[in-house]
Amino acid sequence: MKPTCALLALLALLAACAPAERPDRSGTTTATPAPSRTRTTVAVDDGRLLVNGTPTTLFGFRVASAAMRDDWTEQLIAQLDTWRDHGVNSFTVWLQGSSGGYARVFTRDGTAIDDAEQEVTSIVGFDDDADHTANGTSTGTAVVERTRRIIEAADARGMVVIVGLFYGSAVEDDTPETLAAAARTGAAALRDYSNVIFNVFNEPDLSEELTSQRSLEEYLAAVKEAAPGRLVGTGSVELDDTEEIAELDDVDVVLHDAGADGDEAIDAFEELTDHTGKPVVNVESFGGSGQGFVDEPPATPAREGHYVDFPGWRRIYGAWRTEDSASGSGGAVAGKDSYLRLIDYVGRHPDKRVHLMVHVAGWFQGASRVGTADHLGEPSTPNRWNNTFDVGPGAADGTSAHPGIRWILERIAAHTR
């Protein structure tokens, strides 16, 4: 019996709706992404990132803990129009947070989102005598819902979100098997967002079991399985490790964190782009050196609510010296010059193959740079320093009198307007 016209039309419709198979640049066949609930898309073609089909340089910020608390999420979303007006078209958040505030999102076996209320923990005294203290509470379910709100707010502005899955502090009791299951769970929860790039692990060390090459391959594959067609990657603070990671078949985008100052960060970009044809994103400029504060003599004039006093010095948040310097405890602190040269390098790259998430730890993750739990206080304690996401008071030019990040936004704007 010959098929009717109506049957032929139905078969054609079903064929059009079925997931198509398409070869990637390496010849591997991958499924076309599931239908998206977002209108902004990010893809890779010939080593470049395409946003809505156009080769684009990503400029953004690392706001790793923003989904841990409602007020942080609201503050972040409130800044997105200002950021976008200055050329910021992306940012990176971590599903399990960061040193500025983290929590478990997945059940212990990784197979589900955790509904249990738990503490959001900040690592206070980061790089001094690190300790852990409560900084609010949340469930894993609430973190995922806030992450969705953030992604959707970004999409409305044509912005890309790099979503990190695992942060070392939050997975100390896990195994590669539980993290592979959790990677699948997390990616499935966010699979419908076409403006997302997944980062499977923060600063992996290939010599450790949780972040060995074999383990990373499992996490990458789990994301690809749960969120077909979405971009995924990772990278290390160590160039040798990142070069090995870049060779993994399932890495679409190299997401590294190398270089403690402007020269080192630019050199890392040069080495990585010579090594791989994949897009390269610095997801944490200067790592632990991107402090975003200065330590000055006691009683140095500073704006109320933007400093805490340590024994022997005053830490002023959102302020920088021009040159690289050292903290009161001797740690490296990247200065304005390093930030500006790195932004200029990325903005002037002729092939649009390098991308930058500016890291201002003392601002966006400021809770981790206070001295003690007493310095942090309770989440509602007035005039205590914590994480903040706004531009800053007044000129916000990164001085002690006007702390903030407007000077960074203006430099990005100079390359994107």
Secondary structure, 3 states (H helix, E strand, C coil): CCCCHHHHHHHHHHHHHCCCEEECCCCCEEECCCCCCCCCCEEEECCEEEECCEECCCEEEECCCCCCCHHHHHHHHHHHHHHHHCCCCEEEEECCEECCEECCCECCCCCCECCCCEEEEEEECCCCCCEEEEEEEECHHHHHHHHHHHHHHHHCCCCEEEEECCCHHHCCCCCHHHHHHHHHHHHHHCCCCCCEEEEEEECCCCCCHHHCHHHHHHHHHHHHHHCCCCEEEEECCCHHHHHHHHCCCCCCEEEECCCCCHHHHHHHHHHHHHHCCCCEEECCCCHHHCCCEEEECCCCCCCCCCEEEECCEEEEECCCCCCCEECCCCCEECCHHHHHHHHHHHHCCCCCCEEEEECCHHHHCHHHHCCCHHHHCCCCCCCCCCCCCCCCCCCCCCCCCCCCCHHHHHHHHHHHC
